[in-house]
Amino acid sequence: MIRKAVTVHTEHGLDPHLAGALAEYALKYPCMIHLIRGDKEVSAKSLLGVLSLEIRHVTELEIICDGAGETEAMDDMSEYINHMTS
């Protein structure tokens, strides 16, 4: 299991379109991918889970990847989040 902190920078937060794109991107990987905001942890592969984090303009998240391909998943997910929210 590996963990990494990322910061989401968007003008209006993660809207349903961006949250859906993130969840769909996470589905590419066989490992477990979770996002943590504060005391709430959700599957990154769940649109409703990602939306429930209520990600705003500048939000700190932690990504957890566990299982087959976790290193690749972590690298790609953190890069994807940084790219989609810059």
N, C-alpha and C positions, 0 to 999 in steps of 0.2 A: 504494500500500500504506500502510495506517495501523496504528498499534499503540496499545494502551492497557493499563495495568496495573489489575487489579482484585484485591480481596481477598475470598475466600470465607469467610463466617462461618456455620458451621452447628454445631449441638451434636455431631452424629455424623458429619460429613463428607458427601460426596456419595455417597449410596447408589445402588444400581442404578435405582431409580425416578426419582430426581432427575437422574441422569446420562442416562437415557433421554429424559426430558422436555427436557433441554438439547440433546441431539443432534437430537431431533425439531424443536425450535424453530429450530435452525441450518439445517435443511433448507429453510426457507422462502426463503432468500436464494440468489441465483445465484452470488454471489461465493465465493471461497475463504475459509473461516474456520478458523483454527488456534488452538489453545490451547498455551501453553508453561508448563511448570513445571520450574524448574531447567534441565537440559540436554535435557529431553524435549519434543518438539513433536509434536502429534497433530491430526488433523482434528476440529473440534468437531461434525462431522456423523456421526461414528463413535461408537456406544455403547461399543464395546470400547476405542477410543482414549481416550475420556473416562474410562472406568473405570481404564485403565492409569496415569493420572496420580496415582491414589491420593490424592485430595483429602480432606484431613482438616479438623478443627475450624476452624483459621485457616490458610488457604493463599493465598499470593500466586500469581496467574496473570497471564500476559500474553495478550491477545487480539490476533490479527493478522487483518485483513480486507483482501482484495485482489481488485479486479475491479469489475464493474458493481454499483452500489448499496452500495459498501463503507462509505460514511459512515452511511447508514441502518442497515445491518447492525451496525456498531460501536455506534451509539447504542442500538439495541434489545437487542443481546446483553449489553452491559455493564449496562443497566438490568434486564434479565431475571435476570442472575446476582445482582445486588444484591438484587432483590426476592425471588427464590426462596431466598436464603440468609440473609435477615434475620429 
